[in-house]
């Protein structure tokens, strides 16, 4: 056994000078290939528009680093995958850091001053232990992901496209790229341990027991009959195999899905925390509104296309894809990326094969009109993405171009015309907006003429839809019973514009905002409440950019506040089994999930959650203008799938909503599914009123 006074080792063990020179030439070629590929990517990004300055850049960087360190964005949708990826990430990071330290010690400090070298003694022992442990974690994580991909084969890893016939594309390149990336890294890790074990088996220095994996493997080599001399002869072969694989992987990074290792960090740091909630204004361009071609995208959006890892989380979360419409958020991003690589450069070596348009246009061509109109803008894709890709703003920007070009569904166009002419999607005269109040036993204040504490922005469906009006009157009775000082603006209220903007009709949206802000400017109030999550979103997140900064509450928040303060006392306990459907505009858009559940608990209801709840809620299918569109997909509608999910709950009595659109969508879905009568679809406000003993002064008959 070879005893060494100071723990250390020679990097190029018994290598002739020509071999050392060959290694450095190979390393230089690898780094040059890597650098050239990165430059091609950067050149592609430079073709995009400038990005508006982001606030608090250092805070954003720290948050992105924290997300990477904890792998929080990967763990939130699938904990096991997140932890496996964490092993890979931290294993790779430590092994890479170890390589950098060795390079610094051997190639820099040895030239400057050998006395500064640190890769020896106690540092070397700790270094060996850390790298062996993290190398083992690295391989374990890769093995877990490999088994998942090869054995479990989850649907999100299926590359079949819902918007193309099978003979229109070939994604075998994606499959090969995935395999090279995963098993290439695995081979780098295995050959690293193999090389270490051969070196230890050849020399047997006692201190190398700190290399716990290499030491055990070296012992195993001895047990199968490989002598020290044989190990010494095999070591150079293992060393070169490991070096070629490692340097080859470095060269491969900017030409493969591995580019996400660089792009994801930047994308996470630059992501908009209000992406989709607060849509950007259309870019100022002479060619028209919205995105027509690749160069209309910002450089950050082009980089975001490269950040996509093809993990498919957005693909399986999308209600449009589940309903059989020709949209997959993943495929939309990949299609834009392929098109950008074809026209702007920075092309991956293994890619999708299909006939591609000869121009850089995207709206209605690369991404077909029906694909773009399939989106419900529910934000499930944005919320699920672990690397911060912002799908919905891209879809809306391209929709803006479709609207401008007249490529829009006829029913959707009719709804927009009604909103433009009447201020509501029902085509009703403005004078009828407050007719729902006629069934009440009290008068609601006119906030245009007298001050109120709370201004109630009612919204279109809550004002005009007969079923929703029942809930609206119930809300009014609750507010009145609690002694709330509230009022409405009657016929001066117009559609808030939330869905109008997500359809892509920016001009009409801005007109609605101006009209509503003019009305709100004449009223005197302290805060706004609404029962409509769609109105809630745009009033809270988008109106401030137009000069309308208000404190906005959803009715569930206000009712929870009134009950908590004792102003509204629940007289009855509801001994019922209920499930609560989180509206997209409350759960994902506003992160408002606890107030509705607090109300159900206060009522004494037994809450049974559906598998998809809170921010992972499944969309009803009405958002983004889909409410007014009648085209069908090839599968059950999202609302019907959601009802089926709820009906699987044993003993369920109430399916509870908190959105006027949801109420209609799910009652229709219950009937369509043939399950009418099995459960009741009720708005949360109705249940709260059921928890009160009626009083003659506040409870009126229906008109």
Secondary structure, DSSP 8 states (H G I E B T S, - for coil): ----SS----SSTT--HHHHHHHHHHHHHHHHHHHHHHHHHHHHHHTSB-----SSHHHHHHHHHHHHHHTHHHHTT-HHHHHHHHHHHHHHHHHHHHHHHHHIIIIIIHHH-GGG--SSHHHHHHHHHHHHHHHHHHHHHHHHHHHIIIII--GGG----SSS-GGG-B-HHHHHHHHHHHHHHHHHHHHHHHHHHHHHHHH--GGGGGSHHHHHHHHHHHHTT--HHHHHHHHHHHHHHHHHHHHHHHHHGGGSGGGHHHHHHHHHHH--TTTTTS-------TT-SS--BGGGSBHHHHHHHHH-----HHHHH-HHHHTT-S--HHHHHHHHHHHHHHHHS---SS--B----SS-B-BTTTB-HHHHHT-----HHHHH-TT---HHHHHHHHHHHHHHTT---HHHHHHHHHHHHHSSTT---GGGTTGGGGG-SS--EETTTS--SEEE---HHHHH-HHHHHHHHHHHHHHHHTT--EEE-GGG-----HHHHHHT-HHHHHHHHHHHHHHHHHS--SEEEES-HHHHHIIIIIGGGGT----EEEHHHHHHHHHHTTSS--------EEEE---HHHHTSS---HHHHHHHHHHT-EE---SS-GGG----S-GGGGGG-----SS--HHHHHHHHHHTSTT--EEEE-SHHHHHHHHHHHHHTT-BTTBEEEEHHHHHHHTS---TTT-----
